[in-house]
Amino acid sequence: MAWYLYLARCADGSLYAGVTTNPSKRIASHNAGRGSKYVRSRGAAVLAYVEPCASRSAAQRREREVQSWTRQRKLALVSKQR
């Protein structure tokens, strides 16, 4: 099973980092109000970045790393993927 790190851009412009096996399905659950409290409180989200990881633990390590970054560094990561 493939695991992914993803960044979601919320309606207020903030970025949310998470891990999942299906990024598009996870964004849909966020937008349906069944995702995280953070995204639920900030409005609809769109998928801004996806990065495949070797395992769940690797994805979670990468998530923690990206969460510690500044907003500018996260935005640079998002712009690299485009």
Contact map, one row per residue, 1 for C-alpha under 8 A:
1110000000000000000010000000000000000000000000000000000000000000000000000000000000
1111000000000000000010000000000000000000000000000001111000000000000000000000000000
1111100000000000001111000000000000000000000000000001111100100000000000000000000000
0111110000000000001111100000000000000000000000000111100000100000000000000000000000
0011111000000000111100000000000000000000000000000111100000110110000000000000000000
0001111100000000111100100000000000000000000000111110000000000000000000000000000000
0000111110000011110000000000000000000000000000111100000000000000000000000000010000
0000011111000011100000000010000000000000000011111000000000000000000000000000000000
0000001111101111000000000000000000000000000011110000000000000000000000000000000000
0000000111111111000000000000000000000010011111000000000000000000000000000000000000
0000000011111100000000000000000000000000011110000000000000000000000000000000000000
0000000001111100000000000000000000000000011000000000000000000000000000000000000000
0000000011111110000000000000000000000000000000000000000000000000000000000000000000
0000000011111111000000000000000000000000000000000000000000000000000000000000000000
0000001111001111100000000000000000000000000000000000000000000000000000100100000000
0000001111000111110000000000000000000110000000000000000000000000000000000000000000
0000111100000011111000000000000000000000000000000000000000000010011000000000000000
0000111000000001111100000000000000000000000000000000000000000010000000000000000000
0011110000000000111110000000000000000000000000000000000100110010000000000000000000
0011110000000000011111100100000000000000000000000000000000000000000000000000000000
1111000000000000001111100000000000000000000000000000000000000000000000000000000000
0011000000000000000111111100000000000000000000000000000000000000000000000000000000
0001010000000000000111111110000000000000000000100100000000000000000000000000000000
0000000000000000000001111111000000000000000000100000000000000000000000000000000000
0000000000000000000001111111100000000000000000000000000000000000000000000000000000
0000000000000000000101111111110000100000000000000000000000000000000000000000000000
0000000100000000000000111111111000100000000011100000000000000000000000000000000000
0000000000000000000000011111111100000000000000000000000000000000000000000000000000
0000000000000000000000001111111111100000000000000000000000000000000000000000000000
0000000000000000000000000111111111110011000110000000000000000000000000000000000000
0000000000000000000000000011111111100011001110000000000000000000000000000000000000
0000000000000000000000000001111111100000000000000000000000000000000000000000000000
0000000000000000000000000000111111110001000000000000000000000000000000000000000000
0000000000000000000000000000111111110001000000000000000000000000000000000000000000
0000000000000000000000000110111111111011000000000000000000000000000000000000000000
0000000000000000000000000000010011111111000000000000000000000000000000000000000000
0000000000000000000000000000000000111111100000000000000000000000000000000000000000
0000000000000001000000000000000000011111110000000000000000000000000000000000000000
0000000001000001000000000000011000111111111110000000000000000000000000000000000000
0000000000000000000000000000011011111111111100000000000000000000000000000000000000
0000000000000000000000000000000000001111111000000000000000000000000000000000000000
0000000001110000000000000000000000000111111100000000000000000000000000000000000000
0000000001110000000000000000001000000011111110000000000000000000000000000000000000
0000000001100000000000000000011000000011011111000000000000000000000000000000000000
0000000111100000000000000010011000000010001111100000000000000000000000000000000000
0000000111000000000000000010000000000000000111110000000000000000000000000000000000
0000011110000000000000110010000000000000000011111100000000000000000000000000000000
0000011110000000000000000000000000000000000001111100000000000000000000000000010000
0000011100000000000000000000000000000000000000111110000000000000000000000000110010
0001111000000000000000100000000000000000000000111111000000000000000000000000000000
0001110000000000000000000000000000000000000000001111100000000000000000000000000000
0111100000000000000000000000000000000000000000000111110000100000000000000000000000
0111100000000000000000000000000000000000000000000011111101100000000000000000000000
0110000000000000000000000000000000000000000000000001111101100000000000000000000000
0110000000000000000000000000000000000000000000000000111111100000000000000000000000
0010000000000000001000000000000000000000000000000000111111110000000000000000000000
0000000000000000000000000000000000000000000000000000001111111000000000000000000000
0000000000000000000000000000000000000000000000000000111111111100000000000000000000
0011100000000000001000000000000000000000000000000001111111111110000000000000000000
0000100000000000001000000000000000000000000000000000000111111111000000000000000000
0000000000000000000000000000000000000000000000000000000011111111100000000000000000
0000100000000000000000000000000000000000000000000000000001111111110000000000000000
0000100000000000111000000000000000000000000000000000000000111111111000000000000000
0000000000000000000000000000000000000000000000000000000000011111111100000000000000
0000000000000000000000000000000000000000000000000000000000001111111110000000000000
0000000000000000100000000000000000000000000000000000000000000111111110000100000000
0000000000000000100000000000000000000000000000000000000000000011111110000000000000
0000000000000000000000000000000000000000000000000000000000000001111111000000000000
0000000000000000000000000000000000000000000000000000000000000000111111101100000000
0000000000000000000000000000000000000000000000000000000000000000000111111100000000
0000000000000010000000000000000000000000000000000000000000000000000011111110000000
0000000000000000000000000000000000000000000000000000000000000000000001111111000000
0000000000000000000000000000000000000000000000000000000000000000000011111111100000
0000000000000010000000000000000000000000000000000000000000000000010011111111110000
0000000000000000000000000000000000000000000000000000000000000000000000111111111000
0000000000000000000000000000000000000000000000000000000000000000000000011111111100
0000000000000000000000000000000000000000000000001000000000000000000000001111111110
0000001000000000000000000000000000000000000000011000000000000000000000000111111111
0000000000000000000000000000000000000000000000000000000000000000000000000011111111
0000000000000000000000000000000000000000000000000000000000000000000000000001111111
0000000000000000000000000000000000000000000000001000000000000000000000000000111111
0000000000000000000000000000000000000000000000000000000000000000000000000000011111
